[in-house]
Amino acid sequence: MLRQDKALIAGIAAYRRDGYVREMRDPPAIWEEGESRVLDYGGEGTKVLFVPSLINRAYILDLMENASMLRWLSGQGLHPYLLDWGWPGEVERRFSLTDYIAGRLERALAALEGPVVLAGYCMGGLLALAAALRVPARVKALALLATPWDFHAEDADTARRVAEMVPFMEATMQFSGTLPIDALNTMFAMVDPFGVGEKYRDFAGQDKASARARRFVAMEDWLADGVPLAAPVAREALSGWYGANATARGQWRVAGLAVDPARLEMPAFCAIPARDRLVPASSARALAARLRHVTVIEPQAGHIGMVAGTHAQTSLWRPFADWVLGLS
């Protein structure tokens, strides 16, 4: 225990001393509404709109030099776009999931003119799935990257405990209109309580100049750069998804329409990271099992490492690009 504590402290200290600053500049925005915008990463070929989670910053898909899925794809015969949800402003703080999906996401799709491949990451996969079911004429295929479905598949008790925290946050949510970042981080730490210690102990022993260590620091900075969640969305997602498991039980609806993956007629792609602690593989597999025309890969990676880690190109980027290019 003493050795582990020493390594943990050393890892945290090394991270705090690091002077890394993200220097990537955003590409031009081709559409904006409120705090949200669609960024155009250029390229030729099939249009792919990436939909990230509402909780974290969108730039995990454009993390750093040589660790940007979007910039890599733009050189592989694809034309990627990124929906950056932005910080919830006065308008967005009153948004429900229906407002984000049937409103903002669908209008972003309309701005791209023509059917696109819609790719959702984590929570963004659920938003993308709902949109694909609502406006199939605008979506030619759907990709779901580390997307949960059965929130009780791995550990129902922990999922329910996350939901049980919501009533204690009501005073804060009514005051600010959001569930703050610190509260979100606390809740998700409940899902993987030992993960923080393990990753910093591992970082303590890494060569700090290595590509792996540089990406670790960039990822940690991204995790710390969180976004508060609109209060109506927090109640719906945490109580409905985590508490009631509304997705897997067929009870989640967007603008009155049930979100049923079995009704999806278009090709689908599911990337299920085998070492994902935030979205267990069993939760994501339950979604893949309900899709009719699905290609599934299970990279030996974690939730973030699959999209931005040192082996992301071979684990996800290349298989995803091959799938999109093969659609025609």
C-alpha positions as CSV (number, residue, x, y, z in Angstrom):
1,M,0.0,0.0,0.0
2,L,2.9,2.4,0.8
3,R,4.4,1.7,-2.6
4,Q,1.1,2.3,-4.3
5,D,0.6,5.5,-2.5
6,K,4.0,6.7,-3.4
7,A,3.4,5.9,-7.1
8,L,0.0,7.6,-7.0
9,I,1.5,10.8,-5.5
10,A,4.4,10.7,-8.0
11,G,2.0,10.4,-10.9
12,I,-0.2,13.2,-9.8
13,A,2.8,15.4,-9.2
14,A,4.3,14.7,-12.6
15,Y,1.0,15.6,-14.3
16,R,0.7,18.8,-12.3
17,R,4.3,19.8,-13.3
18,D,3.7,19.2,-17.0
19,G,3.6,22.3,-19.1
20,Y,1.5,20.9,-22.0
21,V,-0.9,23.3,-23.7
22,R,-3.2,22.3,-26.5
23,E,-2.4,24.3,-29.6
24,M,-4.8,22.8,-32.2
25,R,-6.8,25.5,-33.9
26,D,-10.4,24.8,-34.8
27,P,-11.3,24.6,-38.5
28,P,-14.0,26.9,-39.8
29,A,-17.6,26.5,-38.7
30,I,-20.2,26.0,-41.5
31,W,-23.2,26.2,-39.2
32,E,-23.9,27.8,-35.8
33,E,-26.9,28.0,-33.6
34,G,-26.8,29.3,-30.0
35,E,-23.7,27.9,-28.4
36,S,-23.4,25.0,-30.9
37,R,-21.6,24.9,-34.2
38,V,-20.5,22.4,-36.9
39,L,-16.8,22.4,-37.7
40,D,-15.6,21.4,-41.2
41,Y,-12.4,19.4,-41.3
42,G,-12.2,19.3,-45.1
43,G,-11.5,16.4,-47.4
44,E,-13.1,14.7,-50.3
45,G,-15.7,12.0,-50.3
46,T,-18.5,10.9,-48.0
47,K,-19.6,13.4,-45.4
48,V,-19.4,12.1,-41.9
49,L,-20.9,14.1,-39.0
50,F,-19.5,13.3,-35.6
51,V,-21.7,13.8,-32.5
52,P,-19.9,13.8,-29.2
53,S,-21.3,13.6,-25.7
54,L,-23.0,16.6,-24.1
55,I,-20.8,16.2,-21.0
56,N,-17.3,16.6,-22.4
57,R,-15.7,18.9,-24.9
58,A,-15.9,17.8,-28.5
59,Y,-12.2,18.1,-29.2
60,I,-11.4,14.6,-27.9
61,L,-11.8,13.7,-31.6
62,D,-9.3,16.3,-32.5
63,L,-7.1,16.1,-29.4
64,M,-3.5,17.0,-30.6
65,E,-1.0,16.7,-33.4
66,N,-0.9,13.0,-34.6
67,A,-3.8,12.2,-32.2
68,S,-6.7,13.6,-34.2
69,M,-9.2,11.1,-35.6
70,L,-10.9,13.8,-37.7
71,R,-7.8,15.2,-39.3
72,W,-6.6,11.7,-40.1
73,L,-10.0,10.8,-41.7
74,S,-10.0,14.0,-43.8
75,G,-6.9,12.5,-45.6
76,Q,-8.4,9.1,-46.2
77,G,-11.1,9.9,-48.7
78,L,-13.7,11.1,-46.2
79,H,-15.1,14.6,-45.3
80,P,-15.5,14.7,-41.5
81,Y,-17.5,17.3,-39.6
82,L,-17.8,17.8,-35.9
83,L,-20.9,19.0,-34.0
84,D,-19.5,21.0,-31.1
85,W,-22.3,21.4,-28.6
86,G,-20.6,24.2,-26.8
87,W,-21.1,25.4,-23.2
88,P,-24.8,25.5,-22.2
89,G,-25.9,29.1,-22.3
90,E,-29.1,30.7,-21.1
91,V,-31.1,29.0,-23.8
92,E,-29.5,25.6,-23.7
93,R,-29.9,25.3,-19.9
94,R,-33.6,24.8,-20.5
95,F,-33.0,22.1,-23.1
96,S,-34.3,18.5,-22.8
97,L,-32.8,15.6,-24.8
98,T,-35.6,16.2,-27.3
99,D,-34.5,19.8,-27.8
100,Y,-31.0,18.7,-28.5
101,I,-31.9,15.8,-30.8
102,A,-35.2,16.8,-32.6
103,G,-34.0,20.5,-32.6
104,R,-30.4,21.3,-32.8
105,L,-29.0,18.0,-34.1
106,E,-31.6,17.7,-36.8
107,R,-31.0,21.3,-38.0
108,A,-27.2,20.6,-38.1
109,L,-27.9,17.6,-40.3
110,A,-30.1,19.7,-42.6
111,A,-27.2,22.2,-42.9
112,L,-25.0,19.5,-44.4
113,E,-27.3,19.0,-47.4
114,G,-27.7,15.4,-48.3
115,P,-27.5,12.1,-46.5
116,V,-24.4,11.7,-44.4
117,V,-22.9,9.1,-42.2
118,L,-23.8,10.0,-38.6
119,A,-21.2,8.9,-36.0
120,G,-21.9,9.2,-32.3
121,Y,-19.4,8.8,-29.5
122,C,-20.4,7.7,-26.0
123,M,-23.6,9.6,-25.1
124,G,-23.5,11.2,-28.5
125,G,-24.2,7.7,-30.0
126,L,-27.6,7.7,-28.3
127,L,-28.4,11.1,-29.6
128,A,-27.3,10.0,-33.1
129,L,-29.4,6.9,-32.9
130,A,-32.5,8.8,-32.0
131,A,-31.9,11.3,-34.8
132,A,-31.3,8.5,-37.4
133,L,-34.6,7.0,-36.5
134,R,-36.4,10.3,-36.7
135,V,-34.9,11.6,-40.0
136,P,-33.6,8.5,-41.9
137,A,-33.6,10.4,-45.2
138,R,-30.8,12.6,-43.9
139,V,-28.7,9.7,-42.7
140,K,-27.2,7.0,-45.0
141,A,-25.5,5.0,-42.2
142,L,-25.0,5.1,-38.5
143,A,-21.8,4.6,-36.4
144,L,-21.9,4.1,-32.7
145,L,-18.6,4.4,-30.9
146,A,-18.5,3.2,-27.2
147,T,-22.3,3.8,-27.0
148,P,-24.2,2.5,-24.0
149,W,-27.6,0.9,-24.2
150,D,-28.2,-1.5,-21.3
151,F,-27.2,0.6,-18.3
152,H,-27.9,-2.3,-15.9
153,A,-26.0,-5.0,-17.9
154,E,-22.8,-4.9,-15.9
155,D,-23.7,-3.4,-12.5
156,A,-27.3,-2.4,-11.9
157,D,-26.7,-1.4,-8.3
158,T,-24.0,1.2,-9.2
159,A,-26.2,2.6,-12.0
160,R,-29.0,3.1,-9.6
161,R,-26.7,4.7,-7.1
162,V,-25.7,7.3,-9.7
163,A,-29.4,8.0,-10.3
164,E,-30.1,8.3,-6.5
165,M,-27.7,11.2,-6.4
166,V,-29.9,13.4,-8.6
167,P,-32.4,14.5,-5.9
168,F,-29.5,15.7,-3.8
169,M,-28.4,17.9,-6.7
170,E,-31.8,19.6,-7.2
171,A,-31.0,22.8,-5.3
172,T,-27.9,23.3,-7.3
173,M,-29.6,22.5,-10.6
174,Q,-32.5,24.9,-9.8
175,F,-30.0,27.7,-8.9
176,S,-27.7,27.4,-12.0
177,G,-29.9,25.5,-14.5
178,T,-27.2,22.9,-14.9
179,L,-25.6,19.9,-13.2
180,P,-22.1,21.3,-12.5
181,I,-18.9,19.6,-13.7
182,D,-17.7,18.7,-10.3
183,A,-21.0,16.9,-9.5
184,L,-20.8,15.0,-12.8
185,N,-17.2,14.0,-12.1
186,T,-18.2,12.7,-8.7
187,M,-21.0,10.6,-10.2
188,F,-18.9,9.0,-12.8
189,A,-16.1,8.3,-10.3
190,M,-18.7,6.1,-8.7
191,V,-18.8,4.0,-11.9
192,D,-15.0,3.4,-11.8
193,P,-13.8,4.3,-8.3
194,F,-10.3,2.8,-8.7
195,G,-9.6,4.0,-12.2
196,V,-8.1,7.3,-11.2
197,G,-5.5,5.8,-8.9
198,E,-4.5,3.1,-11.4
199,K,-3.9,5.5,-14.3
200,Y,-1.7,7.9,-12.2
201,R,0.3,5.1,-10.8
202,D,0.9,3.9,-14.4
203,F,1.8,7.4,-15.5
204,A,4.4,7.7,-12.7
205,G,6.5,5.0,-14.4
206,Q,6.2,6.2,-18.0
207,D,8.9,8.1,-20.0
208,K,7.4,11.5,-19.8
209,A,8.7,12.4,-23.3
210,S,7.0,9.3,-24.9
211,A,4.0,9.6,-27.2
212,R,2.0,7.6,-24.7
213,A,2.8,10.0,-21.8
214,R,2.1,13.1,-24.0
215,R,-1.3,11.7,-24.9
216,F,-2.0,10.9,-21.3
217,V,-1.5,14.5,-20.3
218,A,-3.6,15.8,-23.2
219,M,-6.4,13.4,-22.3
220,E,-6.3,14.4,-18.6
221,D,-6.5,18.0,-19.6
222,W,-9.5,17.2,-21.7
223,L,-11.2,15.4,-18.9
224,A,-10.7,18.3,-16.6
225,D,-12.1,20.7,-19.2
226,G,-15.6,19.4,-18.8
227,V,-19.0,21.0,-19.6
228,P,-22.0,21.2,-17.2
229,L,-25.2,19.4,-18.2
230,A,-28.5,21.2,-18.7
231,A,-30.7,20.3,-15.7
232,P,-33.5,18.8,-17.7
233,V,-31.0,16.6,-19.6
234,A,-29.3,15.6,-16.4
235,R,-32.6,14.4,-14.9
236,E,-33.6,12.5,-18.0
237,A,-30.3,10.9,-18.6
238,L,-29.2,10.0,-15.1
239,S,-32.7,9.1,-13.7
240,G,-34.1,7.7,-16.9
241,W,-31.0,5.9,-18.4
242,Y,-29.0,5.0,-15.3
243,G,-31.8,4.6,-12.8
244,A,-34.7,3.2,-14.8
245,N,-32.7,1.7,-17.7
246,A,-35.2,3.3,-20.0
247,T,-33.2,2.6,-23.2
248,A,-32.9,-1.2,-22.8
249,R,-36.5,-1.4,-21.5
250,G,-37.9,0.4,-24.6
251,Q,-39.1,3.3,-22.6
252,W,-37.0,6.2,-23.9
253,R,-38.8,8.5,-26.3
254,V,-37.7,11.6,-28.2
255,A,-40.5,13.9,-29.2
256,G,-42.9,11.1,-28.6
257,L,-41.1,8.6,-30.8
258,A,-39.7,5.4,-29.1
259,V,-36.0,5.0,-29.7
260,D,-36.0,1.4,-30.9
261,P,-32.7,0.3,-32.6
262,A,-34.5,-2.7,-34.2
263,R,-36.4,-0.3,-36.5
264,L,-33.2,1.0,-38.1
265,E,-33.0,-0.1,-41.7
266,M,-29.6,1.6,-42.6
267,P,-26.1,0.0,-42.2
268,A,-24.6,0.4,-38.8
269,F,-21.2,0.2,-37.3
270,C,-20.5,-0.5,-33.6
271,A,-17.1,0.0,-32.0
272,I,-17.1,-1.6,-28.5
273,P,-13.8,-1.1,-26.6
274,A,-13.0,-4.3,-24.6
275,R,-11.4,-2.4,-21.7
276,D,-14.0,0.3,-21.4
277,R,-14.9,0.9,-17.7
278,L,-17.3,3.8,-18.3
279,V,-19.4,2.0,-20.9
280,P,-19.0,-1.8,-20.2
281,A,-18.8,-4.0,-23.3
282,S,-22.0,-5.8,-22.2
283,S,-23.9,-2.5,-22.3
284,A,-22.8,-1.6,-25.8
285,R,-23.2,-5.2,-27.1
286,A,-26.9,-5.1,-26.1
287,L,-27.3,-2.2,-28.6
288,A,-25.4,-4.0,-31.4
289,A,-27.6,-7.0,-30.9
290,R,-30.7,-5.0,-31.7
291,L,-29.4,-3.6,-35.0
292,R,-30.3,-5.4,-38.2
293,H,-27.4,-4.5,-40.5
294,V,-24.5,-4.1,-38.2
295,T,-20.7,-4.4,-38.4
296,V,-19.1,-4.8,-34.9
297,I,-15.5,-4.4,-33.9
298,E,-14.2,-4.8,-30.3
299,P,-10.8,-3.1,-30.0
300,Q,-8.5,-3.9,-27.1
301,A,-8.7,-0.4,-25.8
302,G,-10.4,1.8,-23.2
303,H,-13.2,4.4,-23.6
304,I,-10.9,7.3,-24.5
305,G,-7.9,5.3,-25.7
306,M,-10.0,3.8,-28.5
307,V,-10.5,7.3,-30.2
308,A,-7.3,9.1,-29.1
309,G,-4.8,6.6,-27.8
310,T,-1.4,5.6,-29.3
311,H,-3.0,2.6,-31.1
312,A,-6.3,4.4,-32.1
313,Q,-5.4,4.5,-35.8
314,T,-5.3,0.7,-36.0
315,S,-7.9,0.0,-33.4
316,L,-10.6,2.4,-34.7
317,W,-9.7,5.0,-37.3
318,R,-8.7,2.5,-40.0
319,P,-11.6,0.0,-39.5
320,F,-14.1,2.9,-39.4
321,A,-12.7,4.5,-42.5
322,D,-12.7,1.1,-44.3
323,W,-16.4,0.6,-43.3
324,V,-17.5,4.0,-44.6
325,L,-15.5,3.7,-47.8
326,G,-17.1,0.2,-48.3
327,L,-20.7,1.6,-48.0
328,S,-20.8,2.6,-51.7
